Amino acid sequence: MAQVHFRGFGGVSLSADVSGHPEDPAVLLLHGGCEDHTVWSRTAKALVKAGRYVINLDMRGHGESERPLDGRYDLEAFVEDLSSVLSQIDSRPVIVAAPLGGWIAAATLARSSVPLATGLILADPPTEYNPVSGQEVTDKLKEVARQDHTIAWDPAFVEKFDAEQAIAQQQAAGPNLKIPILLVRGARSEHTTAESAERFVNRLADAEFAEISGAGHHLATDPSEQFNAAVLDFLERKNPRYPQHYESGSDSRLLRDAMGCFATGVCVVTAMNQEGQPIGLTVNSFTSVSLDPPLVLFCIANGSRNLQELEMSKHYAVNILHIGQQPTSNVFARPGEDRFSAVEWEKADSGVPILTNALGNIECSHHAMYEAGDHAIFVGHVDRVNFDARKDPLLYYGGKYRRLHLL
């Protein structure tokens, strides 16, 4: 075990104990209010034994992390802290969080346009906002603050943190959380009911609910073995330790996921059909083939309704999209009779439609087409290119849009 320090919001130094091998899948542990990283001690050991790299963080004003000089303990400051910590971790971790950490994690992940974590495990958080539940949490924190003197924490946290706002934001964040989520409830919990936990889970895209018999609110310690078992089971199913394998004849979805590990740009191929109407579709299987002669290729599924029209076209264009054109990508990826009514475009000298303000427009003459399995490979001769290198590209990785992070 080693201690590391992360730079948080406003320069606050955040301390964490790290254990395990850095090449193993990462798990970030976030404690509750008026607690510190030691509440996760047994869970951290279990995770390391199961082959996980564990980052056990003290949040601002707790444990060995700094107390902010400006006294900020609002939700926004904690969210900025977590965003900063996640940017300093070499891989995207699964986050395991007690209520305070869970509120912060939900708000942070829901606001980001790119996935910052590969999963989220919530340990008995209040799931439905109402003034009574918010006040109950605040009163509980104040009670703990009066009674517990074994853990170092800033008393100002209890006075300044708004639990009602945090619960409300967690509830609002739900529909925007697209990563796998596990909500674990102690059967004797006074903070949430099984019914409210199930309602919360049902609003999420990919979520599960587990209940620990005999446990109360403090799942990490009461009893930790059952909680740890639920966490490890979820991790092995949703974030397996070992790389997955595909062999010919296996599930094609697995092959698709494997190919999704290769990050690509996003393009829209456009042309005019035989009736003189513009056609287009989104592709990410595009690459340069040759500089002399200048050739590019892209692939179209055999089932595409545009395939025959493109075969008959003497000219087409590959429009490379920038980060602001995700809506354009969606328009041309979905079925629609008049996709061009939703975007700005113009007709090039060659007669092909090109998308206005794209990162690049590559006008091509049809060079060759090859049949290859369930796709057709189009090779185009590059006639003309317009591009604006000042814009950032729209990226696609792992089945999701991404953005470029400049170092």
Stockholm file with secondary structure:
# STOCKHOLM 1.0

chainA/1-407         MAQVHFRGFGGVSLSADVSGHPEDPAVLLLHGGCEDHTVWSRTAKALVKAGRYVINLDMRGHGESERPLDGRYDLEAFVEDLSSVLSQIDSRPVIVAAPLGGWIAAATLARSSVPLATGLILADPPTEYNPVSGQEVTDKLKEVARQDHTIAWDPAFVEKFDAEQAIAQQQAAGPNLKIPILLVRGARSEHTTAESAERFVNRLADAEFAEISGAGHHLATDPSEQFNAAVLDFLERKNPRYPQHYESGSDSRLLRDAMGCFATGVCVVTAMNQEGQPIGLTVNSFTSVSLDPPLVLFCIANGSRNLQELEMSKHYAVNILHIGQQPTSNVFARPGEDRFSAVEWEKADSGVPILTNALGNIECSHHAMYEAGDHAIFVGHVDRVNFDARKDPLLYYGGKYRRLHLL
#=GR chainA/1-407 SS CEEEEEECGGGCEEEEEEESCTTSCEEEEECCTTCCGGGGHHHHHHHHHTTCEEEEECCTTBTTSCCCTTCCCSHHHHHHHHHHHHHHSSSCCEEEECHHHHHHHHHHHHHCSSCCCSEEEEESCCCSCCHHHHHHHHHHHHHHHHHCCSSCBCHHHHHHCCHHHHHHHHHHHGGGCCSCEEEEEETTCSSCCHHHHHHHHHTSSSEEEEEETTCCSCTTTSSHHHHHHHHHHHHHHHSCSSCCCCCTTSCHHHHHHHHTTSCEECEEEEEECTTSCEEEEEECCEEEEEETTEEEEEEEETTCTTHHHHHTCSEEEEEECBGGGHHHHHHHHSCCSCGGGGSCEEECTTSCEEETTCSEEEEEEEEEEEEETTEEEEEEEEEEEEECTTSCBEEEETTEEEECCCC
#=GC SS_cons         CEEEEEECGGGCEEEEEEESCTTSCEEEEECCTTCCGGGGHHHHHHHHHTTCEEEEECCTTBTTSCCCTTCCCSHHHHHHHHHHHHHHSSSCCEEEECHHHHHHHHHHHHHCSSCCCSEEEEESCCCSCCHHHHHHHHHHHHHHHHHCCSSCBCHHHHHHCCHHHHHHHHHHHGGGCCSCEEEEEETTCSSCCHHHHHHHHHTSSSEEEEEETTCCSCTTTSSHHHHHHHHHHHHHHHSCSSCCCCCTTSCHHHHHHHHTTSCEECEEEEEECTTSCEEEEEECCEEEEEETTEEEEEEEETTCTTHHHHHTCSEEEEEECBGGGHHHHHHHHSCCSCGGGGSCEEECTTSCEEETTCSEEEEEEEEEEEEETTEEEEEEEEEEEEECTTSCBEEEETTEEEECCCC
//
